[in-house]
Amino acid sequence: MLLTLTTTHRPATDLGYLLHKHPNRCQTTSFGPGTVNIFYPIATQEKCTAALLLDIDPIALIRGKGRGKSSLPLDQYVNDRPYVCSSFMSAALSKAFRSALNGQCKERPELVDTPMPLHCKISVLPCRGGESVLRELFEPLGYSVTARGYELDSQFPLWGPGPYYTVELSHTTSVRQLLNHLYVLIPVLDNQKHYYVDDSEIDKLLKRGEGWLANHPAKEKIALRYLRHKKATCANYWNGWWKPVPKTTKRPPVPQTLHPKRSWKPNSTSTRPGWKPLSPH
């Protein structure tokens, strides 16, 4: 899967400061069932493009933690996970560009909130619901959206179009804002996640959606899909009562009895129905 980010801001190579990746180097990072490769196809004063290439190993995906659960017996062997931008891409963005996502730039801090012309291209992105859902999510945020769809199978045109698109997004905004939008909305469009979703995901949604999600016209759909349609978890998010619980190393207390209403012990003098003490001889 390939995601590219291009700017014509002057000087365009300032993009390297924001992403904390040098334009003259190719960097590779291990990531779960695959690798993340970061490089710059173009790096001039007039134009700079940063590319993130995510390579997922299908065998490692089956054997590793990212396998997930499915009700279909062959889903773990026949699926699109190694070939489309899904929640794996969001996790890769967090690993490769964590400082940019958090708005940290030690060398040029004034660039963090500087709007600049940005163009993002994603190949390919699954859009469950079609191009209309893609536009519903990105256009209210000010993006110009271009999507090119594909047939599900060119040898069987009667099957119709598939859910996969090459997507191009253009907007004048900060790099941090763009990356946070992608982090949240890519798994929303895919409507799947490769890991278990619990209440800790609310903390991520609150953090990455700060400043824009509360005013988004499709905020209910975004929350529902991001939290994998777990209505109770979504209700916790929208009610606003949820607060992060600090981690603790204490283990829960061990129950004293196997049955909540019985206090029988093996050394007790009382007899238990169906149980007889051993004879000493």
DRENPA-3360 file (N, C-alpha, C; in nm, 2 decimals, always signed):
BEGIN
1 = MLLTLTTT = +0.08/-0.12/+0.00/+0.00/+0.00/+0.00/+0.09/+0.12/+0.00 ~ +0.05/+0.22/-0.08/+0.13/+0.34/-0.09/+0.05/+0.47/-0.06 ~ +0.11/+0.55/+0.03/+0.05/+0.68/+0.06/+0.16/+0.79/+0.04 ~ +0.13/+0.89/-0.04/+0.22/+1.00/-0.07/+0.16/+1.13/-0.02 ~ +0.25/+1.22/+0.02/+0.21/+1.35/+0.07/+0.30/+1.45/+0.00 ~ +0.24/+1.54/-0.07/+0.31/+1.64/-0.15/+0.28/+1.78/-0.11 ~ +0.38/+1.87/-0.11/+0.35/+2.01/-0.08/+0.43/+2.10/-0.18 ~ +0.38/+2.21/-0.21/+0.45/+2.32/-0.29/+0.48/+2.44/-0.20;
9 = HRPATDLG = +0.47/+2.42/-0.07/+0.51/+2.53/+0.02/+0.66/+2.56/+0.00 ~ +0.69/+2.69/+0.01/+0.83/+2.73/-0.01/+0.90/+2.76/+0.13 ~ +1.02/+2.70/+0.16/+1.08/+2.59/+0.08/+1.00/+2.46/+0.11 ~ +0.98/+2.38/+0.00/+0.90/+2.26/+0.02/+0.97/+2.15/+0.10 ~ +1.10/+2.16/+0.11/+1.17/+2.06/+0.20/+1.15/+2.08/+0.35 ~ +1.07/+2.18/+0.39/+1.03/+2.19/+0.53/+0.95/+2.07/+0.57 ~ +0.89/+2.00/+0.47/+0.81/+1.88/+0.50/+0.90/+1.78/+0.58 ~ +1.03/+1.77/+0.55/+1.11/+1.68/+0.62/+1.12/+1.71/+0.77;
17 = YLLHKHPN = +1.12/+1.84/+0.80/+1.13/+1.88/+0.94/+1.00/+1.83/+1.02 ~ +0.89/+1.85/+0.95/+0.76/+1.82/+1.01/+0.74/+1.67/+1.03 ~ +0.79/+1.59/+0.94/+0.78/+1.45/+0.94/+0.89/+1.38/+1.02 ~ +0.99/+1.46/+1.05/+1.11/+1.40/+1.12/+1.18/+1.29/+1.04 ~ +1.18/+1.31/+0.91/+1.24/+1.22/+0.81/+1.32/+1.30/+0.71 ~ +1.45/+1.27/+0.70/+1.54/+1.34/+0.61/+1.51/+1.31/+0.47 ~ +1.50/+1.41/+0.38/+1.46/+1.39/+0.24/+1.57/+1.31/+0.16 ~ +1.69/+1.30/+0.21/+1.80/+1.24/+0.14/+1.82/+1.09/+0.18;
25 = RCQTTSFG = +1.73/+1.04/+0.27/+1.75/+0.91/+0.32/+1.62/+0.82/+0.30 ~ +1.65/+0.69/+0.28/+1.54/+0.60/+0.27/+1.54/+0.52/+0.41 ~ +1.43/+0.52/+0.47/+1.42/+0.46/+0.61/+1.32/+0.34/+0.61 ~ +1.36/+0.24/+0.68/+1.27/+0.12/+0.69/+1.26/+0.08/+0.83 ~ +1.13/+0.06/+0.87/+1.10/+0.02/+1.01/+1.02/-0.10/+1.02 ~ +1.05/-0.19/+1.11/+0.97/-0.31/+1.12/+0.83/-0.27/+1.18 ~ +0.73/-0.34/+1.14/+0.60/-0.31/+1.18/+0.51/-0.43/+1.18 ~ +0.48/-0.49/+1.30/+0.39/-0.60/+1.31/+0.42/-0.71/+1.21;
33 = PGTVNIFY = +0.32/-0.73/+1.12/+0.34/-0.84/+1.02/+0.41/-0.79/+0.89 ~ +0.47/-0.68/+0.89/+0.54/-0.62/+0.77/+0.64/-0.52/+0.80 ~ +0.66/-0.43/+0.70/+0.76/-0.33/+0.72/+0.71/-0.20/+0.66 ~ +0.75/-0.08/+0.72/+0.72/+0.05/+0.67/+0.84/+0.11/+0.61 ~ +0.83/+0.15/+0.48/+0.94/+0.21/+0.41/+0.90/+0.36/+0.38 ~ +0.99/+0.45/+0.41/+0.97/+0.59/+0.39/+1.08/+0.65/+0.31 ~ +1.04/+0.72/+0.20/+1.14/+0.78/+0.11/+1.08/+0.90/+0.04 ~ +1.16/+0.98/-0.03/+1.12/+1.10/-0.09/+1.14/+1.09/-0.24;
41 = PIATQEKC = +1.04/+1.06/-0.33/+1.06/+1.06/-0.47/+1.11/+1.20/-0.53 ~ +1.05/+1.31/-0.47/+1.09/+1.44/-0.51/+1.12/+1.52/-0.38 ~ +1.23/+1.59/-0.39/+1.27/+1.68/-0.28/+1.35/+1.80/-0.33 ~ +1.27/+1.90/-0.37/+1.33/+2.03/-0.42/+1.27/+2.14/-0.34 ~ +1.33/+2.26/-0.36/+1.27/+2.38/-0.30/+1.13/+2.41/-0.34 ~ +1.10/+2.37/-0.46/+0.96/+2.40/-0.52/+0.86/+2.30/-0.49 ~ +0.90/+2.17/-0.48/+0.81/+2.06/-0.46/+0.87/+1.95/-0.38 ~ +0.80/+1.89/-0.28/+0.85/+1.78/-0.20/+0.74/+1.68/-0.18;
49 = TAALLLDI = +0.78/+1.56/-0.21/+0.69/+1.45/-0.19/+0.75/+1.34/-0.10 ~ +0.67/+1.31/+0.01/+0.71/+1.20/+0.10/+0.62/+1.08/+0.08 ~ +0.68/+0.96/+0.07/+0.60/+0.84/+0.04/+0.62/+0.74/+0.15 ~ +0.51/+0.68/+0.19/+0.51/+0.57/+0.29/+0.46/+0.45/+0.22 ~ +0.54/+0.35/+0.21/+0.51/+0.22/+0.15/+0.50/+0.12/+0.26 ~ +0.38/+0.06/+0.27/+0.35/-0.04/+0.37/+0.35/-0.17/+0.31 ~ +0.44/-0.26/+0.35/+0.45/-0.40/+0.29/+0.41/-0.50/+0.40 ~ +0.29/-0.56/+0.38/+0.24/-0.66/+0.47/+0.27/-0.80/+0.42;
57 = DPIALIRG = +0.33/-0.88/+0.51/+0.35/-1.02/+0.47/+0.23/-1.11/+0.50 ~ +0.16/-1.16/+0.40/+0.04/-1.24/+0.43/+0.06/-1.36/+0.52 ~ +0.17/-1.42/+0.52/+0.20/-1.54/+0.61/+0.21/-1.49/+0.75 ~ +0.29/-1.38/+0.77/+0.30/-1.32/+0.90/+0.17/-1.27/+0.96 ~ +0.08/-1.23/+0.86/-0.05/-1.17/+0.90/-0.13/-1.29/+0.96 ~ -0.12/-1.40/+0.91/-0.20/-1.52/+0.96/-0.15/-1.57/+1.09 ~ -0.02/-1.57/+1.10/+0.04/-1.63/+1.22/+0.05/-1.53/+1.34 ~ +0.05/-1.40/+1.31/+0.07/-1.30/+1.41/-0.05/-1.25/+1.48;
65 = KGRGKSSL = -0.04/-1.14/+1.56/-0.15/-1.09/+1.64/-0.25/-1.02/+1.55 ~ -0.21/-0.97/+1.43/-0.30/-0.90/+1.34/-0.39/-0.99/+1.26 ~ -0.40/-1.12/+1.30/-0.48/-1.21/+1.22/-0.63/-1.18/+1.24 ~ -0.67/-1.15/+1.36/-0.81/-1.11/+1.39/-0.90/-1.24/+1.38 ~ -1.03/-1.22/+1.41/-1.12/-1.32/+1.41/-1.23/-1.30/+1.30 ~ -1.27/-1.41/+1.24/-1.37/-1.40/+1.13/-1.46/-1.52/+1.14 ~ -1.59/-1.50/+1.10/-1.68/-1.62/+1.10/-1.66/-1.70/+0.97 ~ -1.59/-1.65/+0.88/-1.57/-1.72/+0.75/-1.44/-1.81/+0.76;
73 = PLDQYVND = -1.45/-1.94/+0.73/-1.34/-2.03/+0.76/-1.21/-1.99/+0.67 ~ -1.23/-1.94/+0.55/-1.11/-1.91/+0.47/-1.08/-1.77/+0.46 ~ -1.14/-1.68/+0.55/-1.11/-1.54/+0.54/-0.97/-1.51/+0.57 ~ -0.91/-1.58/+0.66/-0.77/-1.55/+0.70/-0.67/-1.58/+0.59 ~ -0.71/-1.66/+0.49/-0.63/-1.70/+0.38/-0.66/-1.62/+0.25 ~ -0.79/-1.58/+0.23/-0.83/-1.51/+0.12/-0.89/-1.38/+0.16 ~ -0.81/-1.27/+0.16/-0.86/-1.14/+0.20/-0.78/-1.03/+0.14 ~ -0.82/-0.91/+0.16/-0.76/-0.80/+0.09/-0.66/-0.72/+0.19;
81 = RPYVCSSF = -0.64/-0.77/+0.31/-0.56/-0.69/+0.41/-0.42/-0.66/+0.36 ~ -0.35/-0.75/+0.29/-0.21/-0.71/+0.25/-0.20/-0.61/+0.14 ~ -0.32/-0.57/+0.08/-0.31/-0.50/-0.05/-0.39/-0.36/-0.04 ~ -0.46/-0.33/+0.07/-0.54/-0.21/+0.08/-0.50/-0.13/+0.20 ~ -0.53/+0.00/+0.20/-0.50/+0.08/+0.31/-0.61/+0.07/+0.42 ~ -0.58/+0.01/+0.53/-0.68/-0.03/+0.63/-0.63/+0.03/+0.76 ~ -0.68/-0.03/+0.87/-0.63/+0.01/+1.00/-0.48/-0.01/+1.02 ~ -0.43/-0.10/+0.94/-0.28/-0.12/+0.94/-0.21/+0.01/+0.89;
89 = MSAALSKA = -0.27/+0.08/+0.80/-0.21/+0.20/+0.75/-0.21/+0.31/+0.86 ~ -0.32/+0.31/+0.94/-0.33/+0.41/+1.05/-0.23/+0.38/+1.15 ~ -0.21/+0.25/+1.18/-0.11/+0.21/+1.28/+0.03/+0.24/+1.23 ~ +0.05/+0.23/+1.10/+0.18/+0.26/+1.04/+0.21/+0.41/+1.04 ~ +0.11/+0.49/+1.02/+0.12/+0.64/+1.03/+0.16/+0.68/+1.17 ~ +0.10/+0.61/+1.27/+0.13/+0.64/+1.41/+0.27/+0.60/+1.44 ~ +0.32/+0.50/+1.39/+0.46/+0.45/+1.42/+0.56/+0.53/+1.35 ~ +0.53/+0.57/+1.22/+0.63/+0.64/+1.14/+0.63/+0.79/+1.16;
97 = FRSALNGQ = +0.51/+0.85/+1.19/+0.50/+0.99/+1.20/+0.44/+1.03/+1.33 ~ +0.48/+0.96/+1.44/+0.42/+0.99/+1.57/+0.44/+1.14/+1.61 ~ +0.56/+1.19/+1.59/+0.59/+1.32/+1.63/+0.51/+1.42/+1.55 ~ +0.49/+1.40/+1.42/+0.41/+1.49/+1.34/+0.26/+1.48/+1.38 ~ +0.21/+1.36/+1.42/+0.07/+1.35/+1.46/+0.05/+1.42/+1.59 ~ +0.15/+1.43/+1.68/+0.14/+1.49/+1.81/+0.17/+1.64/+1.80 ~ +0.21/+1.69/+1.68/+0.24/+1.83/+1.67/+0.37/+1.87/+1.73 ~ +0.47/+1.78/+1.72/+0.61/+1.81/+1.78/+0.71/+1.83/+1.67;
105 = CKERPELV = +0.78/+1.94/+1.67/+0.88/+1.97/+1.58/+0.99/+2.05/+1.65 ~ +1.09/+1.99/+1.69/+1.20/+2.05/+1.77/+1.28/+2.15/+1.69 ~ +1.31/+2.12/+1.57/+1.39/+2.21/+1.48/+1.32/+2.33/+1.44 ~ +1.19/+2.31/+1.39/+1.11/+2.42/+1.34/+0.97/+2.42/+1.40 ~ +0.95/+2.46/+1.53/+0.82/+2.45/+1.59/+0.72/+2.54/+1.53 ~ +0.76/+2.65/+1.46/+0.66/+2.74/+1.40/+0.59/+2.68/+1.28 ~ +0.64/+2.56/+1.23/+0.58/+2.50/+1.12/+0.46/+2.41/+1.16 ~ +0.45/+2.37/+1.28/+0.35/+2.27/+1.33/+0.21/+2.31/+1.29;
113 = DTPMPLHC = +0.17/+2.44/+1.31/+0.04/+2.48/+1.28/+0.03/+2.57/+1.16 ~ +0.13/+2.57/+1.08/+0.13/+2.65/+0.96/+0.05/+2.58/+0.84 ~ -0.05/+2.65/+0.79/-0.12/+2.59/+0.68/-0.04/+2.59/+0.55 ~ -0.03/+2.48/+0.48/+0.04/+2.48/+0.36/-0.04/+2.39/+0.26 ~ -0.02/+2.42/+0.13/-0.09/+2.34/+0.03/-0.04/+2.20/+0.03 ~ -0.13/+2.10/+0.05/-0.10/+1.96/+0.07/-0.18/+1.88/-0.03 ~ -0.12/+1.78/-0.09/-0.19/+1.69/-0.18/-0.15/+1.54/-0.13 ~ -0.25/+1.47/-0.10/-0.23/+1.33/-0.05/-0.29/+1.23/-0.15;
121 = KISVLPCR = -0.22/+1.13/-0.18/-0.27/+1.02/-0.27/-0.26/+0.89/-0.20 ~ -0.36/+0.81/-0.20/-0.37/+0.68/-0.14/-0.40/+0.58/-0.24 ~ -0.32/+0.47/-0.24/-0.35/+0.36/-0.34/-0.33/+0.23/-0.26 ~ -0.44/+0.15/-0.25/-0.57/+0.19/-0.28/-0.65/+0.19/-0.14 ~ -0.77/+0.25/-0.14/-0.84/+0.27/-0.02/-0.98/+0.20/-0.04 ~ -1.02/+0.11/+0.05/-1.15/+0.05/+0.05/-1.25/+0.15/+0.11 ~ -1.36/+0.17/+0.04/-1.46/+0.26/+0.08/-1.59/+0.18/+0.09 ~ -1.63/+0.13/+0.21/-1.75/+0.05/+0.22/-1.87/+0.15/+0.22;
129 = GGESVLRE = -1.94/+0.15/+0.11/-2.05/+0.24/+0.10/-2.03/+0.33/-0.03 ~ -1.91/+0.32/-0.09/-1.89/+0.38/-0.22/-1.83/+0.52/-0.21 ~ -1.82/+0.59/-0.32/-1.76/+0.72/-0.33/-1.84/+0.82/-0.25 ~ -1.97/+0.81/-0.23/-2.05/+0.90/-0.16/-2.00/+0.91/-0.01 ~ -1.97/+0.80/+0.05/-1.92/+0.80/+0.19/-1.79/+0.87/+0.19 ~ -1.70/+0.85/+0.10/-1.57/+0.91/+0.09/-1.58/+1.06/+0.09 ~ -1.68/+1.11/+0.01/-1.70/+1.26/+0.00/-1.77/+1.31/+0.13 ~ -1.86/+1.23/+0.18/-1.93/+1.27/+0.31/-1.83/+1.29/+0.42;
137 = LFEPLGYS = -1.72/+1.22/+0.42/-1.63/+1.23/+0.53/-1.52/+1.34/+0.51 ~ -1.47/+1.35/+0.39/-1.36/+1.45/+0.37/-1.40/+1.59/+0.33 ~ -1.51/+1.60/+0.25/-1.54/+1.73/+0.19/-1.59/+1.83/+0.30 ~ -1.66/+1.79/+0.41/-1.69/+1.89/+0.52/-1.56/+1.94/+0.58 ~ -1.45/+1.87/+0.57/-1.32/+1.92/+0.63/-1.25/+2.01/+0.54 ~ -1.30/+2.04/+0.42/-1.24/+2.13/+0.33/-1.16/+2.07/+0.22 ~ -1.16/+1.94/+0.21/-1.08/+1.87/+0.11/-1.14/+1.87/-0.03 ~ -1.06/+1.88/-0.13/-1.10/+1.85/-0.27/-1.07/+1.70/-0.29;
145 = VTARGYEL = -1.18/+1.63/-0.33/-1.17/+1.48/-0.34/-1.18/+1.43/-0.48 ~ -1.08/+1.35/-0.52/-1.08/+1.28/-0.65/-1.07/+1.14/-0.62 ~ -1.16/+1.06/-0.68/-1.16/+0.91/-0.66/-1.17/+0.84/-0.79 ~ -1.09/+0.74/-0.81/-1.10/+0.65/-0.93/-1.13/+0.51/-0.88 ~ -1.24/+0.46/-0.92/-1.28/+0.33/-0.88/-1.24/+0.22/-0.98 ~ -1.26/+0.09/-0.94/-1.22/-0.02/-1.02/-1.33/-0.12/-1.02 ~ -1.33/-0.20/-1.13/-1.42/-0.32/-1.13/-1.38/-0.42/-1.04 ~ -1.47/-0.49/-0.98/-1.44/-0.60/-0.89/-1.36/-0.71/-0.95;
153 = DSQFPLWG = -1.39/-0.74/-1.08/-1.31/-0.83/-1.16/-1.33/-0.80/-1.30 ~ -1.22/-0.76/-1.37/-1.24/-0.72/-1.52/-1.28/-0.84/-1.60 ~ -1.26/-0.96/-1.56/-1.31/-1.08/-1.64/-1.46/-1.11/-1.62 ~ -1.52/-1.05/-1.51/-1.66/-1.07/-1.49/-1.72/-0.93/-1.46 ~ -1.74/-0.85/-1.57/-1.80/-0.72/-1.56/-1.94/-0.71/-1.49 ~ -2.01/-0.82/-1.50/-2.15/-0.82/-1.44/-2.14/-0.82/-1.29 ~ -2.02/-0.84/-1.23/-2.01/-0.83/-1.09/-2.02/-0.69/-1.04 ~ -1.99/-0.59/-1.13/-2.00/-0.45/-1.10/-1.88/-0.40/-1.04;
161 = PGPYYTVE = -1.88/-0.27/-0.99/-1.77/-0.21/-0.94/-1.73/-0.26/-0.80 ~ -1.60/-0.26/-0.77/-1.56/-0.30/-0.63/-1.55/-0.18/-0.54 ~ -1.52/-0.21/-0.41/-1.52/-0.11/-0.31/-1.39/-0.03/-0.30 ~ -1.30/-0.05/-0.40/-1.16/+0.00/-0.39/-1.14/+0.12/-0.48 ~ -1.07/+0.22/-0.43/-1.05/+0.35/-0.50/-0.91/+0.40/-0.48 ~ -0.86/+0.46/-0.58/-0.74/+0.54/-0.57/-0.78/+0.68/-0.54 ~ -0.75/+0.73/-0.42/-0.80/+0.86/-0.37/-0.70/+0.97/-0.37 ~ -0.73/+1.09/-0.41/-0.65/+1.20/-0.40/-0.72/+1.31/-0.32;
169 = LSHTTSVR = -0.65/+1.37/-0.22/-0.71/+1.47/-0.14/-0.62/+1.59/-0.15 ~ -0.68/+1.71/-0.16/-0.61/+1.84/-0.17/-0.67/+1.94/-0.08 ~ -0.58/+2.00/+0.00/-0.64/+2.10/+0.10/-0.52/+2.19/+0.15 ~ -0.55/+2.31/+0.19/-0.45/+2.39/+0.25/-0.47/+2.38/+0.40 ~ -0.39/+2.31/+0.47/-0.40/+2.28/+0.61/-0.26/+2.25/+0.66 ~ -0.26/+2.22/+0.79/-0.13/+2.18/+0.85/-0.11/+2.03/+0.84 ~ +0.02/+1.99/+0.84/+0.05/+1.85/+0.82/-0.01/+1.77/+0.94 ~ +0.00/+1.82/+1.06/-0.06/+1.75/+1.18/-0.21/+1.72/+1.16;
177 = QLLNHLYV = -0.28/+1.82/+1.11/-0.42/+1.81/+1.09/-0.46/+1.70/+0.99 ~ -0.38/+1.70/+0.88/-0.40/+1.61/+0.77/-0.38/+1.47/+0.82 ~ -0.27/+1.44/+0.89/-0.24/+1.31/+0.94/-0.34/+1.26/+1.04 ~ -0.39/+1.35/+1.13/-0.49/+1.31/+1.22/-0.62/+1.27/+1.15 ~ -0.66/+1.35/+1.05/-0.78/+1.31/+0.97/-0.76/+1.17/+0.91 ~ -0.64/+1.14/+0.85/-0.62/+1.01/+0.79/-0.62/+0.90/+0.89 ~ -0.56/+0.93/+1.01/-0.55/+0.83/+1.11/-0.69/+0.78/+1.15 ~ -0.79/+0.87/+1.16/-0.92/+0.84/+1.21/-1.01/+0.78/+1.09;
185 = LIPVLDNQ = -1.00/+0.85/+0.98/-1.10/+0.82/+0.87/-1.06/+0.70/+0.78 ~ -0.94/+0.66/+0.77/-0.90/+0.54/+0.69/-0.97/+0.42/+0.75 ~ -0.96/+0.39/+0.88/-1.04/+0.27/+0.92/-1.19/+0.29/+0.92 ~ -1.23/+0.42/+0.93/-1.38/+0.44/+0.92/-1.43/+0.41/+0.78 ~ -1.35/+0.44/+0.68/-1.39/+0.41/+0.54/-1.39/+0.26/+0.52 ~ -1.29/+0.19/+0.57/-1.28/+0.05/+0.56/-1.38/-0.03/+0.64 ~ -1.42/+0.04/+0.75/-1.53/-0.02/+0.84/-1.48/-0.15/+0.90 ~ -1.35/-0.17/+0.92/-1.29/-0.28/+0.99/-1.17/-0.24/+1.07;
193 = KHYYVDDS = -1.13/-0.33/+1.16/-1.00/-0.31/+1.23/-0.93/-0.44/+1.25 ~ -0.80/-0.44/+1.26/-0.73/-0.56/+1.27/-0.70/-0.60/+1.42 ~ -0.76/-0.53/+1.51/-0.73/-0.56/+1.65/-0.86/-0.53/+1.73 ~ -0.86/-0.59/+1.85/-0.98/-0.58/+1.94/-1.01/-0.43/+1.98 ~ -1.13/-0.39/+1.98/-1.17/-0.25/+2.01/-1.24/-0.26/+2.15 ~ -1.18/-0.18/+2.24/-1.25/-0.16/+2.37/-1.26/-0.01/+2.41 ~ -1.28/+0.02/+2.53/-1.30/+0.16/+2.57/-1.17/+0.24/+2.56 ~ -1.06/+0.18/+2.55/-0.93/+0.25/+2.53/-0.93/+0.32/+2.39;
201 = EIDKLLKR = -1.01/+0.27/+2.30/-1.02/+0.34/+2.17/-1.08/+0.47/+2.18 ~ -1.16/+0.49/+2.28/-1.23/+0.62/+2.29/-1.12/+0.73/+2.32 ~ -1.02/+0.70/+2.39/-0.91/+0.79/+2.42/-0.84/+0.83/+2.29 ~ -0.82/+0.73/+2.20/-0.75/+0.76/+2.07/-0.84/+0.85/+1.99 ~ -0.97/+0.82/+1.99/-1.07/+0.90/+1.91/-1.08/+1.05/+1.96 ~ -1.08/+1.06/+2.09/-1.08/+1.20/+2.15/-0.95/+1.27/+2.12 ~ -0.84/+1.21/+2.12/-0.71/+1.27/+2.10/-0.70/+1.31/+1.95 ~ -0.72/+1.22/+1.86/-0.71/+1.24/+1.72/-0.82/+1.33/+1.65;
209 = GEGWLANH = -0.94/+1.33/+1.72/-1.05/+1.40/+1.67/-1.06/+1.54/+1.73 ~ -0.97/+1.58/+1.82/-0.98/+1.71/+1.88/-0.98/+1.82/+1.79 ~ -1.08/+1.91/+1.80/-1.08/+2.03/+1.72/-1.16/+2.02/+1.59 ~ -1.20/+1.90/+1.55/-1.27/+1.89/+1.42/-1.39/+1.78/+1.43 ~ -1.37/+1.68/+1.50/-1.47/+1.57/+1.50/-1.61/+1.62/+1.56 ~ -1.60/+1.70/+1.67/-1.73/+1.74/+1.73/-1.82/+1.82/+1.64 ~ -1.76/+1.89/+1.54/-1.84/+1.97/+1.45/-1.86/+1.91/+1.31 ~ -1.82/+1.78/+1.30/-1.84/+1.71/+1.17/-1.98/+1.67/+1.16;
217 = PAKEKIAL = -2.04/+1.69/+1.04/-2.18/+1.65/+1.02/-2.21/+1.50/+1.03 ~ -2.10/+1.42/+1.00/-2.11/+1.27/+1.01/-2.04/+1.22/+1.13 ~ -2.04/+1.29/+1.24/-1.97/+1.25/+1.36/-2.02/+1.11/+1.42 ~ -2.16/+1.09/+1.41/-2.21/+0.97/+1.46/-2.17/+0.85/+1.38 ~ -2.17/+0.87/+1.25/-2.12/+0.76/+1.16/-1.97/+0.73/+1.19 ~ -1.89/+0.83/+1.20/-1.75/+0.82/+1.22/-1.72/+0.74/+1.35 ~ -1.79/+0.78/+1.46/-1.77/+0.72/+1.59/-1.81/+0.57/+1.58 ~ -1.93/+0.55/+1.52/-1.98/+0.41/+1.51/-1.89/+0.32/+1.44;
225 = RYLRHKKA = -1.84/+0.37/+1.32/-1.75/+0.28/+1.24/-1.61/+0.27/+1.31 ~ -1.56/+0.37/+1.37/-1.43/+0.37/+1.43/-1.43/+0.27/+1.54 ~ -1.54/+0.27/+1.62/-1.55/+0.18/+1.73/-1.62/+0.05/+1.70 ~ -1.62/+0.01/+1.57/-1.67/-0.11/+1.51/-1.81/-0.15/+1.56 ~ -1.90/-0.04/+1.55/-2.04/-0.06/+1.57/-2.07/-0.12/+1.71 ~ -1.98/-0.09/+1.81/-2.01/-0.13/+1.95/-2.09/-0.01/+2.01 ~ -2.22/-0.03/+2.01/-2.31/+0.08/+2.06/-2.28/+0.12/+2.20 ~ -2.25/+0.03/+2.29/-2.23/+0.07/+2.43/-2.10/+0.15/+2.44;
233 = TCANYWNG = -2.00/+0.12/+2.36/-1.88/+0.20/+2.36/-1.90/+0.34/+2.30 ~ -1.98/+0.34/+2.19/-2.02/+0.47/+2.13/-2.10/+0.55/+2.23 ~ -2.19/+0.49/+2.30/-2.27/+0.57/+2.40/-2.18/+0.63/+2.51 ~ -2.08/+0.55/+2.55/-1.98/+0.61/+2.65/-1.91/+0.73/+2.59 ~ -1.88/+0.73/+2.46/-1.81/+0.84/+2.40/-1.90/+0.96/+2.40 ~ -2.02/+0.94/+2.35/-2.11/+1.06/+2.33/-2.16/+1.11/+2.46 ~ -2.18/+1.03/+2.56/-2.23/+1.08/+2.69/-2.13/+1.16/+2.76 ~ -2.00/+1.14/+2.72/-1.90/+1.23/+2.78/-1.86/+1.19/+2.92;
241 = WWKPVPKT = -1.91/+1.08/+2.98/-1.87/+1.05/+3.11/-1.74/+0.97/+3.12 ~ -1.70/+0.91/+3.01/-1.58/+0.82/+3.01/-1.45/+0.90/+3.04 ~ -1.37/+0.85/+3.12/-1.24/+0.91/+3.15/-1.14/+0.80/+3.15 ~ -1.02/+0.83/+3.11/-0.91/+0.73/+3.11/-0.88/+0.68/+3.25 ~ -0.87/+0.55/+3.27/-0.84/+0.50/+3.40/-0.69/+0.46/+3.40 ~ -0.61/+0.51/+3.50/-0.47/+0.49/+3.50/-0.44/+0.34/+3.52 ~ -0.34/+0.29/+3.45/-0.30/+0.15/+3.46/-0.25/+0.11/+3.60 ~ -0.28/-0.01/+3.64/-0.24/-0.05/+3.77/-0.18/-0.19/+3.76;
249 = TKRPPVPQ = -0.09/-0.22/+3.85/-0.02/-0.35/+3.84/-0.09/-0.45/+3.94 ~ -0.19/-0.41/+4.02/-0.26/-0.49/+4.11/-0.35/-0.59/+4.04 ~ -0.34/-0.72/+4.09/-0.43/-0.82/+4.03/-0.56/-0.82/+4.10 ~ -0.67/-0.87/+4.04/-0.79/-0.88/+4.11/-0.79/-0.98/+4.22 ~ -0.87/-0.96/+4.32/-0.86/-1.06/+4.44/-0.90/-1.20/+4.39 ~ -0.84/-1.30/+4.45/-0.87/-1.44/+4.41/-0.99/-1.48/+4.49 ~ -1.10/-1.54/+4.43/-1.21/-1.58/+4.50/-1.18/-1.69/+4.60 ~ -1.24/-1.68/+4.72/-1.21/-1.78/+4.83/-1.28/-1.91/+4.81;
257 = TLHPKRSW = -1.39/-1.91/+4.73/-1.47/-2.04/+4.71/-1.50/-2.05/+4.56 ~ -1.52/-2.18/+4.52/-1.55/-2.20/+4.38/-1.70/-2.17/+4.35 ~ -1.78/-2.17/+4.45/-1.92/-2.13/+4.43/-1.95/-2.01/+4.52 ~ -2.02/-1.91/+4.47/-2.04/-1.79/+4.55/-2.12/-1.81/+4.67 ~ -2.21/-1.91/+4.68/-2.29/-1.93/+4.79/-2.25/-2.04/+4.88 ~ -2.14/-2.10/+4.86/-2.09/-2.21/+4.94/-1.95/-2.18/+5.00 ~ -1.93/-2.22/+5.12/-1.81/-2.20/+5.19/-1.74/-2.33/+5.23 ~ -1.77/-2.44/+5.16/-1.72/-2.57/+5.19/-1.57/-2.58/+5.17;
265 = KPNSTSTR = -1.50/-2.64/+5.26/-1.35/-2.65/+5.24/-1.32/-2.80/+5.26 ~ -1.21/-2.85/+5.19/-1.18/-2.99/+5.20/-1.15/-3.04/+5.34 ~ -1.09/-2.95/+5.43/-1.06/-2.99/+5.56/-1.17/-2.97/+5.66 ~ -1.28/-2.93/+5.62/-1.40/-2.91/+5.71/-1.44/-3.04/+5.76 ~ -1.49/-3.03/+5.89/-1.55/-3.15/+5.95/-1.69/-3.19/+5.90 ~ -1.75/-3.09/+5.84/-1.89/-3.12/+5.79/-1.88/-3.20/+5.66 ~ -1.98/-3.29/+5.65/-1.98/-3.38/+5.53/-2.05/-3.31/+5.42 ~ -2.00/-3.34/+5.30/-2.06/-3.28/+5.18/-2.14/-3.39/+5.11;
273 = PGWKPLSP = -2.26/-3.36/+5.05/-2.33/-3.46/+4.99/-2.25/-3.53/+4.88 ~ -2.25/-3.67/+4.89/-2.18/-3.75/+4.79/-2.03/-3.76/+4.81 ~ -1.98/-3.71/+4.93/-1.84/-3.72/+4.96/-1.82/-3.79/+5.09 ~ -1.72/-3.88/+5.09/-1.69/-3.96/+5.22/-1.54/-3.95/+5.24 ~ -1.51/-3.93/+5.37/-1.36/-3.92/+5.41/-1.30/-4.06/+5.38 ~ -1.17/-4.06/+5.35/-1.09/-4.18/+5.33/-1.07/-4.25/+5.46 ~ -1.08/-4.38/+5.46/-1.05/-4.46/+5.58/-0.90/-4.46/+5.61 ~ -0.86/-4.46/+5.74/-0.72/-4.45/+5.77/-0.65/-4.59/+5.74;
281 = H = -0.73/-4.70/+5.72/-0.67/-4.83/+5.69/-0.68/-4.86/+5.55;
% end
